[in-house]
Amino acid sequence: MKLLGLELPIIALAKREEEIYTLKSKFPIKLPKISPTLKLIQKIRNEAHRFAINYQRLLRP
């Protein structure tokens, strides 16, 4: 990202509790289950997982 001159925040979404972790915070962020922001982050996570699984299936003989 640095080569492209981009500074994007990095987050992680813990699956069980759906907590959001960032590099700048010691504590997780808990959004309401009905939060549009949480729903968007979940969709991004799910799509990334789907893409990775499909790619791994293509690599198998």
C-alpha positions in Angstrom: 0.0 0.0 0.0 2.9 2.4 0.8 4.2 2.0 -2.8 0.8 3.3 -4.0 0.8 6.1 -1.5 -2.2 4.7 0.3 -2.8 4.9 4.0 -5.7 2.7 4.9 -6.7 1.6 8.4 -6.3 -2.1 9.1 -9.1 -3.8 11.0 -9.9 -7.3 12.1 -13.3 -8.8 12.7 -13.5 -11.5 15.4 -16.1 -14.0 14.3 -17.7 -15.3 17.4 -18.4 -12.0 19.1 -18.2 -9.9 15.9 -15.8 -7.5 17.6 -13.7 -5.1 15.6 -10.0 -4.7 16.4 -7.7 -2.0 15.1 -4.0 -1.3 15.5 -4.7 1.9 17.3 -6.9 0.6 20.1 -6.2 -1.9 22.9 -9.8 -2.8 23.2 -12.3 -4.1 20.6 -15.1 -2.0 19.2 -18.5 -3.6 19.6 -21.1 -2.3 17.2 -24.8 -3.1 17.5 -25.8 -6.3 15.6 -28.1 -4.2 13.4 -25.5 -1.6 12.6 -25.1 -0.9 8.9 -21.4 -0.5 9.4 -21.1 -4.0 11.0 -23.2 -5.5 8.2 -20.9 -4.0 5.6 -17.7 -5.3 7.4 -19.3 -8.7 7.7 -20.1 -8.8 4.0 -16.6 -7.8 3.1 -15.2 -10.5 5.4 -17.6 -13.1 4.0 -16.7 -12.2 0.4 -13.0 -12.4 1.1 -13.5 -15.9 2.6 -15.6 -17.0 -0.4 -12.9 -15.7 -2.8 -10.1 -17.5 -0.9 -12.0 -20.8 -0.7 -12.8 -20.7 -4.4 -9.2 -19.9 -5.4 -7.9 -22.8 -3.2 -10.3 -25.1 -5.0 -8.9 -24.0 -8.4 -5.4 -24.9 -7.2 -6.2 -28.5 -6.3 -5.5 -31.2 -8.8 
